[in-house]
C-alpha cells in the first residue's frame, strides 16, 4: 500500500477501525440470521397445522364454574 504524502495517520487509523467494524457487523449479522433461520427451519418440522377459525366453526368456550354459596348472604 502506497502512502500518500498528505495522508494523516489518524484518518488512516479511523478507516481501519471502520473496516474492522464493518466486517465484524457482517459476521455477526450472518451468525444471527443463520441462527434464526435454523430455528425457524427446525421448528417447522413435525408440527401440526393450526386449524383456521371460520365463520361456520363454533369457538369452544371454557367450562362454566359452579356458583359458590360460601360467604354469600
C-alpha positions in Angstrom: 0.0 0.0 0.0 1.5 3.3 -1.1 1.4 6.1 1.4 0.1 9.4 0.2 2.1 12.4 1.2 -0.8 14.2 2.9 -2.3 11.1 4.5 -2.9 11.8 8.2 -2.2 8.7 10.4 -5.3 9.5 12.5 -7.5 9.3 9.4 -5.9 6.1 8.3 -6.5 4.6 11.7 -10.2 5.6 11.6 -10.6 4.0 8.2 -9.0 0.8 9.5 -11.4 0.8 12.5 -14.3 1.5 10.2 -13.3 -1.5 8.0 -12.9 -3.8 11.0 -16.3 -2.7 12.4 -18.0 -3.3 9.1 -16.5 -6.8 8.8 -17.5 -7.7 12.4 -21.0 -6.3 11.8 -21.3 -8.5 8.7 -20.1 -11.6 10.5 -22.4 -11.1 13.5 -25.4 -10.4 11.1 -24.6 -13.7 9.3 -24.5 -15.6 12.6 -27.7 -14.1 13.9 -29.6 -14.6 10.6 -28.3 -18.2 10.4 -29.4 -18.9 13.9 -32.9 -17.5 13.3 -33.2 -19.4 10.0 -32.0 -22.6 11.7 -34.6 -22.2 14.5 -37.4 -21.5 12.0 -36.4 -24.4 9.8 -36.2 -26.9 12.7 -39.3 -25.7 14.5 -41.4 -26.2 11.3 -40.7 -29.9 11.3 -43.2 -32.2 12.9 -45.6 -29.5 14.0 -49.3 -29.8 13.4 -51.3 -27.2 11.4 -53.3 -24.8 13.4 -57.0 -25.1 12.3 -58.3 -21.9 10.8 -61.2 -20.3 12.5 -64.0 -19.8 10.0 -67.4 -18.2 10.5 -69.1 -21.6 10.5 -67.0 -23.2 13.2 -68.0 -22.5 16.8 -65.4 -21.3 19.2 -65.2 -23.6 22.2 -65.9 -21.8 25.4 -64.3 -22.7 28.7 -66.4 -24.8 31.1 -68.6 -22.9 33.5 -67.6 -23.0 37.1 -70.3 -23.8 39.6 -71.5 -20.9 41.7 -70.2 -21.0 45.2 -72.5 -20.2 48.1 -69.7 -19.9 50.7 -69.7 -16.5 52.2 -72.8 -15.2 50.4 -75.7 -13.6 52.3 
